[in-house]
Amino acid sequence: MLVVALMGFVSGLPLLLTGSVLQAWMKEAGVDLATIGLFALAGLPYTLKFVWAPLFDRYVPLALGRRRGWLPAGAARH
């Protein structure tokens, strides 16, 4: 359970860093509010993953193929 908890923490870390810490650093550095707002859009895919992930599971993206096609060549054969 500790490993699962650690993995959950680490997977959420990029959202935390792009969401709050980066904004605080930019504010202290004197970056204007409009630029900080644009950087906040970097977290949007993480926030909306519950919307687009089922679509990728259901429909085949034209250029990408199914998920097993995204794996390295050796891993896809097993």
BALUM-710761 format. One line per 10 residues: number of its first residue (from 1); for each residue x, y, z of N, C-alpha, C, O, CB. Coordinates in nm, 4 decimals, decimal comma, padded with zeros to 6 digits. Glycine has a CB too. Example, Ala and Ser with C-alpha at 12.3 -4.5 7.8 and 13.67 -1.06 7.14 Angstrom:
% BALUM-710761
1) 01,3190/-00,5690/00,7800/01,2300/-00,4500/00,7800/01,3200/-00,3300/00,7800/01,4236/-00,3319/00,8465/01,1308/-00,4473/00,9046  01,2850/-00,2250/00,7080/01,3670/-00,1060/00,7140/01,2900/00,0030/00,7870/01,3409/00,1138/00,8039/01,4084/-00,0598/00,5725
% end
This chain:
% BALUM-710761
1) 00,0825/-00,1194/00,0000/00,0000/00,0000/00,0000/00,0867/00,1253/00,0000/00,0474/00,2281/-00,0553/-00,0937/00,0001/00,1206  00,2024/00,1174/00,0608/00,2913/00,2331/00,0614/00,3383/00,2672/-00,0802/00,3468/00,3842/-00,1176/00,4121/00,2068/00,1523  00,3684/00,1632/-00,1579/00,4115/00,1865/-00,2961/00,2990/00,2510/-00,3768/00,3237/00,3434/-00,4543/00,4557/00,0541/-00,3625  00,1766/00,2036/-00,3593/00,0621/00,2603/-00,4303/00,0410/00,4064/-00,3893/00,0137/00,4919/-00,4735/-00,0656/00,1774/-00,4021  00,0539/00,4337/-00,2606/00,0386/00,5712/-00,2131/00,1480/00,6611/-00,2703/00,1208/00,7744/-00,3102/00,0415/00,5756/-00,0595  00,2701/00,6118/-00,2744/00,3799/00,6896/-00,3314/00,3591/00,7162/-00,4803/00,3834/00,8270/-00,5281/00,5122/00,6173/-00,3098  00,3140/00,6145/-00,5531/00,2891/00,6316/-00,6958/00,1780/00,7338/-00,7201/00,1872/00,8141/-00,8130/00,2525/00,4972/-00,7599  00,0750/00,7315/-00,6388/-00,0326/00,8296/-00,6507/00,0154/00,9711/-00,6234/-00,0247/01,0657/-00,6911/-00,1451/00,7952/-00,5562  00,1015/00,9843/-00,5237/00,1578/01,1156/-00,4912/00,2439/01,1673/-00,6061/00,2313/01,2829/-00,6466/00,2410/01,1082/-00,3616  00,3303/01,0822/-00,6579/00,4219/01,1229/-00,7642/00,3465/01,1549/-00,8935/00,3865/01,2453/-00,9669/00,5255/01,0130/-00,7896
11) 00,2390/01,0828/-00,9222/00,1636/01,1109/-01,0451/00,0891/01,2433/-01,0366/00,0613/01,3040/-01,1400/00,0648/00,9982/-01,0736  00,0564/01,2891/-00,9183/-00,0110/01,4177/-00,9034/00,0833/01,5349/-00,8891/00,0403/01,6502/-00,8926/-00,1008/01,4135/-00,7860  00,2118/01,5066/-00,8730/00,3098/01,6124/-00,8515/00,3202/01,7112/-00,9675/00,3282/01,8313/-00,9415/00,4437/01,5514/-00,8265  00,3205/01,6681/-01,0942/00,3285/01,7678/-01,2031/00,2122/01,8673/-01,2016/00,2314/01,9853/-01,2308/00,3320/01,6969/-01,3379  00,0941/01,8213/-01,1685/-00,0204/01,9120/-01,1624/-00,0012/02,0150/-01,0520/-00,0327/02,1326/-01,0704/-00,1505/01,8336/-01,1397  00,0500/01,9714/-00,9376/00,0756/02,0647/-00,8280/00,1810/02,1669/-00,8679/00,1656/02,2863/-00,8424/00,1200/01,9891/-00,7022  00,2883/02,1193/-00,9305/00,3966/02,2112/-00,9671/00,3535/02,3122/-01,0718/00,3874/02,4301/-01,0616/00,5160/02,1334/-01,0181  00,2791/02,2678/-01,1725/00,2359/02,3625/-01,2753/00,1198/02,4479/-01,2265/00,0989/02,5586/-01,2761/00,1960/02,2882/-01,4027  00,0452/02,3978/-01,1306/-00,0728/02,4704/-01,0856/-00,0473/02,5798/-00,9854/-00,1027/02,6890/-00,9982/-00,1674/02,3768/-01,0281  00,0353/02,5538/-00,8857/00,0488/02,6532/-00,7798/00,1906/02,7027/-00,7587/00,2129/02,8232/-00,7464/-00,0019/02,5971/-00,6529
21) 00,2858/02,6128/-00,7542/00,4224/02,6540/-00,7242/00,4797/02,7416/-00,8352/00,5423/02,8439/-00,8074/00,5111/02,5315/-00,7032  00,4588/02,7026/-00,9590/00,5097/02,7815/-01,0708/00,4482/02,9208/-01,0729/00,5168/03,0189/-01,1017/00,4822/02,7102/-01,2026  00,3205/02,9295/-01,0429/00,2540/03,0598/-01,0401/00,3120/03,1483/-00,9305/00,3317/03,2680/-00,9514/00,1030/03,0426/-01,0194  00,3395/03,0904/-00,8142/00,3980/03,1681/-00,7044/00,5384/03,2154/-00,7406/00,5749/03,3292/-00,7112/00,4020/03,0846/-00,5751  00,6164/03,1298/-00,8034/00,7516/03,1690/-00,8440/00,7464/03,2829/-00,9453/00,8234/03,3785/-00,9354/00,8273/03,0487/-00,9033  00,6572/03,2730/-01,0412/00,6481/03,3776/-01,1432/00,6007/03,5105/-01,0834/00,6457/03,6171/-01,1254/00,5532/03,3337/-01,2553  00,5105/03,5040/-00,9860/00,4631/03,6274/-00,9222/00,5767/03,6951/-00,8469/00,5911/03,8172/-00,8519/00,3460/03,5978/-00,8264  00,6573/03,6155/-00,7772/00,7720/03,6716/-00,7048/00,8760/03,7279/-00,8011/00,9474/03,8220/-00,7666/00,8362/03,5648/-00,6153  00,8854/03,6713/-00,9217/00,9825/03,7186/-01,0209/00,9334/03,8416/-01,0956/01,0079/03,8991/-01,1749/01,0137/03,6085/-01,1198  00,8094/03,8828/-01,0718/00,7566/04,0033/-01,1347/00,6932/03,9812/-01,2712/00,6785/04,0760/-01,3484/00,8649/04,1023/-01,1481
31) 00,6556/03,8585/-01,3018/00,5896/03,8292/-01,4292/00,4471/03,8831/-01,4238/00,3802/03,8714/-01,3211/00,5901/03,6756/-01,4593  00,4003/03,9422/-01,5338/00,2659/04,0001/-01,5340/00,1577/03,8914/-01,5270/00,1815/03,7747/-01,5578/00,2458/04,0863/-01,6596  00,0400/03,9338/-01,4861/-00,0703/03,8407/-01,4589/-00,1178/03,7673/-01,5840/-00,1573/03,6511/-01,5752/-00,1868/03,9154/-01,3971  -00,1149/03,8321/-01,6995/-00,1596/03,7670/-01,8243/-00,0685/03,6495/-01,8598/-00,1166/03,5450/-01,9036/-00,1623/03,8691/-01,9411  00,0602/03,6654/-01,8416/00,1544/03,5570/-01,8713/00,1362/03,4419/-01,7737/00,1424/03,3255/-01,8131/00,2993/03,6080/-01,8663  00,1140/03,4734/-01,6482/00,0885/03,3684/-01,5493/-00,0381/03,2921/-01,5858/-00,0438/03,1702/-01,5696/00,0762/03,4285/-01,4073  -00,1382/03,3617/-01,6341/-00,2618/03,2954/-01,6779/-00,2395/03,2012/-01,7940/-00,3004/03,0944/-01,7993/-00,3649/03,3978/-01,7165  -00,1529/03,2387/-01,8876/-00,1210/03,1496/-01,9995/-00,0493/03,0242/-01,9511/-00,0755/02,9148/-02,0013/-00,0347/03,2225/-02,1030  00,0405/03,0386/-01,8545/00,1088/02,9215/-01,7996/00,0128/02,8310/-01,7234/00,0358/02,7105/-01,7135/00,2226/02,9651/-01,7081  -00,0944/02,8882/-01,6695/-00,1933/02,8067/-01,5994/-00,2636/02,7110/-01,6948/-00,3151/02,6077/-01,6518/-00,2960/02,8959/-01,5298
41) -00,2664/02,7436/-01,8231/-00,3288/02,6556/-01,9222/-00,2514/02,5253/-01,9397/-00,3049/02,4290/-01,9946/-00,3400/02,7271/-02,0560  -00,1264/02,5207/-01,8940/-00,0470/02,3979/-01,9055/-00,1087/02,2843/-01,8238/-00,0908/02,1674/-01,8581/00,0975/02,4232/-01,8596  -00,1801/02,3164/-01,7179/-00,2441/02,2147/-01,6362/-00,3797/02,1704/-01,6867/-00,4391/02,0779/-01,6312/-00,2581/02,2644/-01,4986  -00,4295/02,2343/-01,7904/-00,5625/02,2026/-01,8421/-00,5763/02,0581/-01,8905/-00,6781/01,9957/-01,8606/-00,5960/02,2961/-01,9546  -00,4795/02,0012/-01,9639/-00,4947/01,8604/-02,0037/-00,5042/01,7649/-01,8849/-00,5795/01,6677/-01,8898/-00,3786/01,8193/-02,0912  -00,4286/01,7916/-01,7781/-00,4390/01,7082/-01,6591/-00,5775/01,7198/-01,5968/-00,6351/01,6201/-01,5532/-00,3316/01,7469/-01,5572  -00,6301/01,8403/-01,5927/-00,7596/01,8639/-01,5309/-00,8723/01,7986/-01,6100/-00,9673/01,7468/-01,5512/-00,7850/02,0129/-01,5180  -00,8626/01,8005/-01,7413/-00,9690/01,7476/-01,8264/-00,9432/01,6045/-01,8739/-01,0089/01,5579/-01,9670/-00,9872/01,8373/-01,9457  -00,8496/01,5352/-01,8122/-00,8169/01,3998/-01,8566/-00,9383/01,3067/-01,8487/-00,9529/01,2174/-01,9322/-00,7023/01,3435/-01,7727  -01,0239/01,3264/-01,7506/-01,1413/01,2406/-01,7379/-01,2343/01,2534/-01,8587/-01,3174/01,1657/-01,8822/-01,2172/01,2744/-01,6101
51) -01,2211/01,3626/-01,9358/-01,3042/01,3819/-02,0547/-01,2414/01,3141/-02,1760/-01,3093/01,2403/-02,2475/-01,3248/01,5318/-02,0824  -01,1125/01,3381/-02,2001/-01,0517/01,2890/-02,3237/-00,9996/01,1470/-02,3150/-00,9865/01,0816/-02,4185/-00,9407/01,3785/-02,3632  -00,9692/01,0958/-02,1958/-00,9163/00,9589/-02,1852/-01,0170/00,8538/-02,2339/-00,9766/00,7642/-02,3080/-00,8771/00,9292/-02,0401  -01,1448/00,8595/-02,1969/-01,2387/00,7613/-02,2507/-01,2547/00,7696/-02,4027/-01,2804/00,6686/-02,4682/-01,3731/00,7792/-02,1854  -01,2397/00,8889/-02,4580/-01,2477/00,9020/-02,6037/-01,1317/00,8308/-02,6722/-01,1502/00,7685/-02,7768/-01,2493/01,0497/-02,6438  -01,0109/00,8396/-02,6134/-00,8965/00,7688/-02,6691/-00,9111/00,6181/-02,6519/-00,8600/00,5415/-02,7336/-00,7676/00,8167/-02,6034  -00,9799/00,5747/-02,5470/-01,0040/00,4320/-02,5282/-01,1078/00,3791/-02,6276/-01,0982/00,2649/-02,6724/-01,0501/00,4049/-02,3849  -01,2052/00,4607/-02,6614/-01,3156/00,4155/-02,7459/-01,2839/00,4263/-02,8950/-01,3120/00,3345/-02,9722/-01,4399/00,4956/-02,7148  -01,2248/00,5398/-02,9347/-01,2002/00,5656/-03,0759/-01,0509/00,5579/-03,1067/-00,9674/00,5917/-03,0228/-01,2559/00,7027/-03,1160  -01,0188/00,5135/-03,2271/-00,8793/00,5004/-03,2690/-00,8331/00,6325/-03,3289/-00,8876/00,6759/-03,4303/-00,8619/00,3841/-03,3714
61) -00,7326/00,6982/-03,2678/-00,6781/00,8188/-03,3301/-00,6134/00,7838/-03,4645/-00,5433/00,6831/-03,4743/-00,5749/00,8869/-03,2361  -00,6354/00,8640/-03,5663/-00,5902/00,8314/-03,7014/-00,4393/00,8115/-03,7098/-00,3942/00,7128/-03,7679/-00,6320/00,9401/-03,7970  -00,3618/00,9005/-03,6545/-00,2164/00,8927/-03,6702/-00,1509/00,8026/-03,5654/-00,0380/00,7578/-03,5852/-00,1562/01,0318/-03,6625  -00,2193/00,7756/-03,4550/-00,1549/00,7063/-03,3447/-00,1881/00,5578/-03,3358/-00,1049/00,4791/-03,2907/-00,1922/00,7718/-03,2177  -00,3054/00,5188/-03,3770/-00,3461/00,3800/-03,3608/-00,3867/00,3510/-03,2170/-00,3971/00,4423/-03,1351/-00,2336/00,2865/-03,4034  -00,4095/00,2239/-03,1870/-00,4458/00,1861/-03,0508/-00,3280/00,2021/-02,9562/-00,2150/00,2220/-03,0009/-00,4966/00,0425/-03,0471  -00,3527/00,1937/-02,8263/-00,2471/00,2133/-02,7282/-00,1327/00,1151/-02,7452/-00,0171/00,1522/-02,7252/-00,3031/00,2018/-02,5898  -00,1614/-00,0084/-02,7812/-00,0515/-00,1033/-02,7959/00,0429/-00,0615/-02,9080/00,1587/-00,1033/-02,9111/-00,1058/-00,2435/-02,8227  -00,0062/00,0203/-02,9993/00,0787/00,0741/-03,1040/00,1722/00,1829/-03,0541/00,2703/00,2161/-03,1206/-00,0058/00,1276/-03,2151  00,1426/00,2386/-02,9375/00,2278/00,3430/-02,8818/00,3444/00,2831/-02,8045/00,4419/00,3527/-02,7759/00,1466/00,4352/-02,7913
71) 00,3357/00,1545/-02,7703/00,4409/00,0901/-02,6921/00,5640/00,0659/-02,7777/00,5547/00,0617/-02,9003/00,3910/-00,0418/-02,6328  00,6803/00,0498/-02,7135/00,7995/00,0116/-02,7912/00,7764/-00,1224/-02,8629/00,6935/-00,2027/-02,8201/00,9245/00,0020/-02,6985  00,8477/-00,1447/-02,9680/00,8249/-00,2619/-03,0535/00,8335/-00,3932/-02,9766/00,7507/-00,4815/-02,9990/00,9253/-00,2633/-03,1671  00,9289/-00,4093/-02,8882/00,9442/-00,5338/-02,8133/00,8300/-00,5569/-02,7149/00,7882/-00,6708/-02,6942/01,0759/-00,5334/-02,7390  00,7797/-00,4502/-02,6544/00,6734/-00,4649/-02,5554/00,5396/-00,4965/-02,6194/00,4549/-00,5592/-02,5558/00,6616/-00,3394/-02,4727  00,5181/-00,4550/-02,7435/00,3893/-00,4758/-02,8098/00,3683/-00,6220/-02,8499/00,2547/-00,6641/-02,8716/00,3791/-00,3867/-02,9330  00,4755/-00,6988/-02,8597/00,4625/-00,8370/-02,9043/00,4206/-00,9322/-02,7934/00,3760/-01,0433/-02,8221/00,5917/-00,8832/-02,9631  00,4335/-00,8921/-02,6686/00,4058/-00,9835/-02,5574/00,2630/-00,9854/-02,5203/00,2241/-01,0575/-02,4285/00,4857/-00,9479/-02,4386
% end
